[in-house]
């Protein structure tokens, strides 16, 4: 019978490799479950960030249109010298 050292769990005897493999499998399952939970959290955060970005885009467009309308009103009020530029 040969003796082997398993670096993952530290078991030395070959007969204990079954127990070692079981513990490694359980550790990997736990890690996978934790990663799945983290992915779910990140997906939720991404969805929320998309909603915030969409709202910001809508507000930006509203303000841009208000500025354009105000600029047109001021230019028309000055005698119609509106050039079509906002700057």
Secondary structure, DSSP 8 states (H G I E B T S, - for coil): ------TTT---SGGGHHHHHHHHHHHHHHHHHHHHHHHHHHHHHHHHHHHHHHHHHHHHHHHHHHHHHHHHHHHHHTTS---S---
